[in-house]
Amino acid sequence: MVDLYPPTSPYDHGFLEAGDGNRIYYEQLGNPEGKPALYVHGGPGAGAPQRPTRAWDPKSYRVIRFDQRNCGRSTPHASDPAADMSLNTTQYLIDDMERLREHLGIERWLLNGASWGSTLILAYAQQHPERVSEIVIQAVTMTRRTETDWLYRGAGRFYPEAWDRFRDGVPEGERDGDLLAAYVRLMENPDRAIREKAAADWLAWEDAVISNEPNGAPGMYSNREVDAQIAFVRICAHFFSNGAWLEEDQLLRNAHRLAGVPAVLVHGRHDMGSPVQTAWELAKAWPDARLHIIEDSGHAGSNAANQIARAAIEEFKNG
């Protein structure tokens, strides 16, 4: 069974004051005395789930979910053009996680997430390995420039008509240049109509990339309300156009810092947006990580992928 437990809703929620006017929303589920586990959402900018969880044993785990800067319920929201994106970088997010850990009085926690969440987990864990008990990640990414170039350009070889529409979403004179930087400029435009259209064009491309996956669903990225679309794309373009402020191969090169941290990596063979080679390279550099390549899965996941991730969560709950 994929869903192991009855639905569990938050028993606590609040805002963490992160400085410079930023407030980070967080909530806690399960057992206040249980093993701490932090769920790190993807995107960047997708926000944490706003539904009960069934993945975690509510008697064994104290699960913390939070909305990363400028998305979800955190404020200011990136749909507001006044929100200062210069205060939202990978290092700011790492510092927010540490601030949240200290605020909640947690010594060490398990980290769980997928896609961009895996990049942020790796970056945090390499800075603070002593604060991490275990790691469980799906759809492994390290947000290298080669990876983002593949997602927003290379994958267009498979979906040329959709990629042409993505490229044509930027002004004509910018279509042969840095598309991500061009989308950053569109998402900073004071005209909301321009931001809405740019967000829709970006998300249509994201939808196309997963459209032929075994479990891809139509509108998987674009099926969110307009403010959430704007925030998601504004934050994604901001991070990816800057290489997430990580040196190329930084997370792979520093994988040795994770020695002694047990991990389970789950990746779909048919992940078009994040090809499995990234997960393979990370697993080779991290002896304490076990990689499971799922044959019926892509970036959107599958029951088989979820079962393996949740089996790892079960395995680690008494650790």
SULBELTA-V650815 format. One line per field, one symbol per residue. ss: DSSP state (H for helix, E for strand, L for the rest). psi: psi as a letter, one per 30 degrees, with the letter a starting at -180 (. if undefined). A space follows every 10 residues. Layout:
ss = ???
psi = ???
This chain:
ss = LLLLLLLELE EEEEEEEEEL LEEEEEEEEE LLLLEEEEEE LLLLLLLLLL LLELLLLLLL EEEEEELLLL LLLLELLLLL LLLLHHHLLH HHHHHHHHHH HHHLLLLLEE EEEEEHHHHH HHHHHHHLHH HEEEEEEEEE LLLLHHHHHH HHLHHHHLLH HHHHHHHLLL LHHHLLLLHH HHHHHHHLLL LHHHHHHHHH HHHHHHHHHL LLLLLLLLLL LLLLLHHHHH HHHHHHHHHH HLHHHLLLLH HHHLHHHHLL LEEEEEEELL LLLLLLHHHH HHHHHLLLEE EEEELLLLLL LLHHHHHHHH HHHHHHLLL
psi = kejellkklk fklakkjglg gkkjkllklb jfgakkkkkj lackgfllkh llkgfkjfff kjkkklklkg lbglllkffj ffkjffgjle eeeeeeeeee eeefhkellk kkalbeeeee eeeeefehff gkelkjklik lghleeeeee egeeffffie eeeeeeeffl kefgfgbjee eeeeeeffkf jeeeeeeeee eeeeeeeeeg fglegkkkge efilleeeee eeeeeeeeee fggghkkkge eeegfffgkf jklkkkkkeg jeeilfeeee eeeefjfgkk kjkkfglaff aleeeeeeef eeeeeffg.
